Amino acid sequence: MKKWVIALTGGILLGLFLLGGNLFGNGKGIGASYDGFEEVKAASAGAITESPEKDLTAHFHKKVIYLYPGKSSYNKLVINGAYDSIKWTVGNRKYASVTQEGRVSLKTAGAGKKVMVSAKISYHRNGKKQSKTVTYLLKGSVPVKKIKITASKNYVFVGKKIKLKVMNKPAKATSHKVVWKSSNIKYATVSKNGVVTPKSAGAGKTVIITAKATDGFGAEATYKLRIIDLKKPIIALTFDDGPSVLYTKRVYQQLKKYDARATFFVLGCNLEKSQDVQKIVKASAKYGNEIASHTYNHKNLATLSVNEIQTEVSRTEQLIKKVTGVVPTLTRPPYGSMNDTVKSAIHTPLILWSIDTRDWQTRNADKTVDSVLGHVKDGDIVLMHDVYDQTASAAERIIPALVKEGYQLVTVSELATYKKAKLKNGTSYCTIR
């Protein structure tokens, strides 16, 4: 028994001796185990200590935004991570401003300019104060200030179409898009590209086409188009010897009420009388009536010399231009009197008539009305005088009656245009068909 205990004890001592050799003999054994312990310790420490905080990231929803002067907007700022504050700034405060909520506004001076908008984000990470700045570009848009509509002509035939074009100013405007609109879609429609399509219901009527800029600043323009149906009768009402403050005005107002036009052959001596009569003539011309020459003093041109004829005509033409801004292109000789001298002296077409109402003689409204209604036909030129109360009364009945019957009431020059008749200087015309 003692031998067994001694042997066991010896084995234990031998094991301790060997272990001690590793621990203290040359230091490597214990050192390796220590090192291993330190590694475990380090690993254990990493498991229980917080990881470094992730850095903040941020970006704007859009890299570039566009604004018109006086307008404002937000560009969404996306931030991933906690932060303390945001400071907003703009690169040039003459052009734009920004609130500390991030709402940016473009100033008038900023039109066409580029401005950098910045957001400086302050935050803490791992116990340290940090900041990050993100930016986007603000481009100042240039609004349309003026629109001009152009076309090849100011009328359109039923069954045809006409293309309207727009020119926006300034040329550097950001957007040149416009929205088209017709004043009466029963008369004519207009496409998104400015193509106008007239309808038969609009025959003899004027439709106003509007082009409006889409940038929200209100720039717009209008273009008047006369709708003509060649399948329906077209005639020219003409009025001589005026203007008269009372009667010319009544005729003009009735024409305007029914969207009709006429030609007024005025005397220079009457046009010169007062500013009131000139205002009426100017308004009438602006509306679309034609103002032509009936000479200055209503003399029989066939009895005058070339110089006298030309003085009578040119004097009135100059007055008409002064009042209306337009040089007249037609002349009606007083009494319809002419000869070869007259034809060679006057350098415009000479307009006579096919229906003489003889209103100057009868001074009777009913007879004047009867001389026109039921007798007038396509291409006729009707003669009346806007210096009598009875004629003004007759015109106030004739105009709506003809319009109701489907007649298209136009000026003499328009009648020639629609009928494709080239009027020659020194040549007389009673009708244009």
C-alpha positions in Angstrom: 0.0 0.0 0.0 2.7 2.5 0.9 4.5 1.7 -2.4 1.4 2.5 -4.3 0.9 5.8 -2.6 4.6 6.7 -3.1 4.4 5.8 -6.7 1.2 7.9 -7.2 2.8 10.8 -5.3 5.9 10.5 -7.4 3.9 10.6 -10.6 2.1 13.7 -9.5 5.4 15.4 -8.6 6.9 14.4 -11.9 3.9 15.9 -13.7 4.2 19.1 -11.7 7.9 19.1 -12.5 7.3 18.8 -16.2 4.5 21.5 -16.1 6.8 23.7 -14.2 9.4 23.3 -16.8 7.0 24.7 -19.4 6.0 27.5 -17.2 9.2 28.7 -15.9 12.0 26.8 -17.8 12.3 29.1 -20.8 9.0 31.2 -20.6 7.5 30.2 -24.1 4.8 27.9 -22.8 3.4 30.3 -20.3 3.9 33.2 -22.7 1.9 31.5 -25.5 -0.9 30.7 -23.1 -0.8 34.3 -21.8 -0.9 35.6 -25.2 -3.9 33.3 -25.9 -5.6 34.6 -22.8 -5.1 38.2 -23.9 -6.6 37.4 -27.3 -9.6 35.8 -25.6 -9.8 38.8 -23.3 -9.6 41.1 -26.2 -12.3 39.2 -28.1 -14.4 39.1 -25.0 -14.0 42.9 -24.6 -15.1 43.5 -28.2 -18.3 41.6 -27.6 -19.4 43.7 -24.7 -18.2 47.2 -26.0 -20.4 49.4 -28.4 -19.3 49.4 -32.1 -18.3 52.8 -33.7 -21.4 54.8 -34.8 -22.1 54.8 -38.5 -21.5 58.1 -40.2 -24.4 60.3 -41.3 -25.3 60.3 -45.0 -27.4 62.9 -46.8 -28.5 63.9 -50.3 -31.1 66.0 -52.1 -34.0 64.5 -54.0 -33.1 66.5 -57.1 -29.7 67.7 -58.2 -31.2 70.6 -60.1 -34.4 72.5 -59.7 -35.9 75.3 -61.8 -37.7 78.4 -60.5 -39.3 81.5 -62.1 -38.8 84.9 -60.4 -41.1 85.3 -57.5 -41.7 81.6 -57.1 -40.5 79.3 -54.3 -40.1 75.6 -53.7 -38.6 72.8 -51.6 -36.1 70.2 -52.7 -36.5 67.2 -50.4 -33.4 66.6 -48.2 -32.9 63.0 -47.3 -30.8 62.4 -44.1 -29.9 59.0 -42.8 -28.9 59.2 -39.2 -29.4 61.5 -36.2 -28.4 65.1 -36.5 -28.4 68.3 -34.4 -29.2 71.1 -36.8 -29.2 72.3 -40.4 -28.0 75.6 -41.7 -29.3 76.7 -45.1 -27.5 79.2 -47.4 -27.5 80.3 -51.0 -24.5 81.1 -53.1 -25.7 84.6 -54.2 -28.3 86.4 -52.2 -28.9 88.9 -55.0 -30.5 86.1 -57.0 -32.2 83.9 -54.5 -33.0 83.4 -50.8 -33.6 80.4 -48.6 -35.4 80.0 -45.3 -34.0 77.9 -42.5 -36.8 75.4 -43.3 -35.2 74.9 -46.7 -37.8 76.8 -48.8 -35.9 78.5 -51.6 -37.2 81.5 -53.6 -35.9 83.1 -56.8 -35.6 86.9 -57.0 -36.3 89.0 -60.1 -32.5 89.4 -60.7 -32.1 85.6 -60.6 -33.9 85.0 -63.9 -31.5 83.1 -66.2 -28.9 82.8 -63.4 -27.5 79.7 -61.5 -27.3 79.6 -57.7 -25.9 76.9 -55.5 -28.1 76.1 -52.5 -26.4 74.5 -49.5 -27.5 72.6 -46.4 -24.8 72.3 -43.6 -25.8 69.4 -41.3 -24.3 69.4 -37.8 -24.3 66.1 -35.8 -22.3 64.1 -33.2 -20.7 60.7 -33.8 -18.6 58.7 -31.3 -18.6 61.7 -29.0 -17.3 64.1 -31.6 -19.0 67.1 -33.2 -19.1 66.8 -37.0 -20.7 68.5 -40.0 -21.5 67.6 -43.6 -22.6 69.9 -46.4 -24.8 68.9 -49.3 -25.8 71.1 -52.3 -28.0 71.3 -55.3 -28.2 73.7 -58.2 -31.0 76.3 -58.6 -31.5 77.5 -62.1 -33.5 80.7 -62.6 -36.0 80.3 -65.3 -36.8 83.2 -67.7 -40.5 84.0 -68.2 -42.1 84.9 -71.5 -42.8 88.7 -71.5 -44.4 89.1 -74.9 -46.1 86.9 -77.5 -46.7 87.6 -81.2 -48.9 85.6 -83.4 -48.3 85.5 -87.2 -50.0 83.8 -90.1 -50.0 84.0 -93.9 -53.3 85.8 -93.9 -56.1 87.2 -91.7 -58.9 85.1 -93.1 -59.6 81.4 -93.6 -62.0 79.7 -96.0 -64.5 77.1 -94.8 -63.1 73.7 -95.8 -59.5 74.9 -95.4 -57.2 75.3 -92.5 -54.6 77.8 -91.4 -51.5 77.5 -89.3 -50.8 80.2 -86.7 -47.2 80.6 -85.4 -46.0 82.2 -82.2 -42.9 84.2 -81.5 -42.0 84.6 -77.8 -39.9 87.4 -76.3 -37.3 87.2 -74.9 -35.8 84.6 -77.2 -34.0 83.1 -74.1 -37.3 82.4 -72.3 -37.0 79.0 -70.6 -40.3 77.7 -72.1 -41.9 78.6 -75.4 -45.0 76.5 -74.9 -48.4 78.1 -75.3 -52.0 77.0 -74.9 -54.3 77.8 -77.8 -57.9 78.8 -77.4 -60.7 79.8 -79.8 -63.2 82.5 -78.8 -66.0 80.5 -80.3 -65.7 76.8 -81.0 -68.9 76.9 -83.0 -67.2 79.1 -85.5 -63.7 77.5 -85.5 -61.4 75.2 -83.4 -57.7 75.4 -82.9 -55.4 72.5 -82.2 -52.6 72.4 -79.7 -50.2 73.2 -82.5 -52.1 76.3 -83.6 -53.9 74.9 -86.6 -57.3 76.6 -87.0 -60.2 74.7 -88.6 -63.2 76.9 -89.5 -66.8 75.8 -89.6 -69.7 76.7 -91.8 -71.6 78.2 -88.9 -68.8 80.9 -88.6 -69.3 82.2 -92.2 -68.9 85.9 -92.2 -67.8 86.0 -88.6 -64.6 86.9 -86.8 -63.0 84.4 -84.5 -60.3 85.4 -82.0 -57.6 82.9 -81.4 -55.6 83.3 -78.2 -52.1 81.9 -77.4 -51.1 82.0 -73.8 -47.7 81.1 -72.3 -47.8 78.2 -69.9 -45.2 79.6 -67.5 -47.8 81.2 -65.3 -46.8 84.8 -65.9 -49.8 85.7 -68.1 -48.2 86.6 -71.4 -50.7 86.1 -74.2 -51.6 87.4 -77.7 -54.6 87.3 -79.9 -55.2 86.9 -83.6 -58.4 87.8 -85.5 -59.4 85.5 -88.3 -62.3 86.2 -90.6 -64.2 83.1 -91.6 -65.4 83.1 -95.2 -67.6 80.4 -96.9 -67.3 80.7 -100.6 -70.5 78.7 -101.0 -72.5 81.6 -99.4 -73.1 85.1 -100.9 -70.5 87.8 -100.1 -71.3 91.5 -100.7 -69.9 94.9 -99.9 -72.0 97.7 -98.4 -70.5 101.1 -99.1 -71.3 104.5 -97.7 -70.5 107.9 -99.3 -70.1 111.6 -98.4 -69.4 111.1 -94.7 -68.2 111.1 -92.1 -71.0 112.4 -89.9 -70.8 112.4 -86.1 -74.3 111.2 -85.7 -75.0 108.9 -88.6 -71.6 107.4 -89.4 -71.4 106.4 -85.8 -74.8 104.7 -85.9 -73.9 102.7 -89.0 -70.5 101.7 -87.5 -72.1 100.6 -84.3 -74.6 98.4 -86.1 -71.8 96.8 -88.2 -69.9 96.1 -85.1 -72.9 94.6 -83.4 -73.4 92.0 -86.1 -69.7 91.4 -86.8 -70.0 92.9 -90.3 -67.7 95.2 -92.3 -68.2 97.9 -94.9 -66.3 100.5 -96.9 -66.7 104.2 -96.2 -65.8 106.6 -99.0 -65.2 109.8 -97.1 -64.9 113.4 -98.2 -61.8 115.2 -97.0 -63.8 118.3 -96.1 -66.0 116.4 -93.7 -63.1 114.4 -92.2 -61.4 117.6 -91.4 -64.3 119.1 -89.6 -63.8 118.0 -86.0 -61.9 115.7 -83.7 -65.1 113.9 -82.8 -65.7 112.8 -86.3 -62.1 111.7 -86.6 -62.4 109.6 -83.5 -65.3 107.8 -85.0 -63.4 107.1 -88.3 -60.3 106.0 -86.4 -62.4 103.6 -84.3 -64.2 102.3 -87.4 -60.9 101.6 -89.2 -59.5 99.9 -86.1 -62.5 97.6 -86.0 -61.9 96.5 -89.6 -64.0 98.8 -91.8 -62.3 100.2 -94.9 -61.8 104.0 -95.2 -61.4 105.1 -98.8 -61.3 108.3 -100.7 -64.4 110.1 -102.2 -62.2 113.2 -103.0 -62.0 116.3 -100.9 -64.8 118.6 -102.1 -67.1 116.2 -104.1 -66.4 117.9 -107.4 -67.2 116.3 -110.7 -63.7 115.0 -111.6 -64.6 114.7 -115.3 -64.6 118.5 -115.5 -61.2 118.9 -113.8 -57.6 118.9 -115.0 -55.1 116.2 -114.1 -53.5 118.4 -111.4 -56.9 119.3 -110.0 -58.0 115.7 -109.9 -54.9 114.6 -108.2 -55.1 117.4 -105.6 -58.7 116.4 -104.8 -57.7 112.8 -104.3 -54.3 113.1 -102.6 -55.5 115.7 -100.1 -58.1 113.3 -98.8 -55.7 110.4 -98.9 -53.3 112.3 -96.6 -56.1 113.1 -94.2 -57.2 109.5 -94.1 -53.6 108.4 -93.4 -53.3 111.0 -90.6 -56.4 109.8 -88.9 -56.2 106.0 -89.4 -52.6 105.4 -90.0 -53.4 103.6 -93.3 -53.1 104.9 -96.8 -56.4 104.3 -98.7 -56.1 102.0 -101.8 -59.5 102.7 -103.4 -61.3 105.8 -104.8 -64.9 106.5 -105.7 -65.3 109.4 -108.1 -68.2 111.7 -107.0 -71.4 110.9 -109.0 -69.5 108.0 -110.5 -68.3 110.5 -113.1 -65.1 109.7 -114.9 -63.4 109.9 -118.3 -60.0 108.9 -119.6 -58.3 111.9 -117.8 -59.8 110.7 -114.5 -58.7 107.2 -115.1 -55.1 108.2 -115.9 -54.9 110.7 -113.1 -56.0 108.5 -110.2 -53.5 105.7 -109.3 -56.0 103.4 -107.5 -58.9 101.2 -108.6 -62.1 103.2 -109.2 -65.1 101.7 -107.3 -68.7 102.2 -108.6 -71.7 100.2 -107.6 -74.2 97.6 -108.8 -77.1 98.6 -106.5 -78.0 102.2 -106.1 -80.4 102.7 -103.1 -81.0 106.3 -104.2 -81.3 107.1 -100.5 -79.9 110.6 -101.2 -83.0 111.2 -103.3 -85.8 109.4 -101.5 -84.7 110.1 -97.9 -87.0 107.2 -97.0 -85.7 104.4 -94.8 -88.3 101.8 -96.1 -87.5 102.5 -99.7 -83.8 102.2 -99.0 -84.3 98.9 -97.2 -86.5 97.5 -100.1 -84.0 98.5 -102.7 -81.5 96.1 -101.1 -83.3 93.2 -99.5 -84.5 90.7 -102.1 -82.4 92.3 -104.8 -78.8 92.0 -103.6 -76.7 89.0 -104.7 -73.2 87.6 -104.5 -70.5 90.0 -105.5 -72.7 93.1 -105.4 -71.5 96.5 -104.3 -74.3 98.5 -102.6 -74.3 102.4 -102.6 -75.7 104.4 -99.6 -74.8 107.7 -97.9 -74.1 107.9 -94.2 -75.1 111.6 -93.9 -78.8 111.1 -93.5 -80.9 110.0 -90.6 -83.1 107.8 -92.8 -80.0 106.0 -94.3 -78.7 105.3 -90.8 -82.1 103.9 -89.9 -82.2 101.8 -93.0 -78.7 100.4 -92.4 -79.8 99.4 -88.9 -82.4 97.2 -90.5 -80.5 96.1 -93.6 -77.4 94.8 -91.8 -79.1 92.3 -89.4 -81.5 91.2 -92.1 -78.7 90.3 -94.5 -76.7 88.6 -91.8 -79.7 86.5 -90.9 -80.2 85.5 -94.5 -76.6 84.2 -94.6 -74.9 87.1 -96.5 -71.3 87.8 -95.6 -70.8 91.6 -95.3 -67.2 92.6 -96.2 -65.2 95.6 -97.4 -64.6 96.1 -101.1 -61.0 95.2 -100.8 -61.9 92.0 -98.9 -64.5 91.2 -101.5 -61.8 91.4 -104.2 -59.4 89.2 -102.1 -62.0 86.5 -101.4 -63.0 86.5 -105.1 -59.3 86.4 -106.1 -59.9 89.5 -108.3 -56.8 91.7 -108.9 -58.1 95.3 -109.0 -56.2 97.5 -111.4 -55.4 101.2 -111.0 -57.5 103.5 -113.2 -60.0 100.7 -113.9 -63.6 100.9 -112.7 -65.6 98.1 -111.0 -69.3 97.9 -110.4 -69.3 94.3 -109.0 -66.7 91.8 -108.0 -67.7 88.2 -108.7 
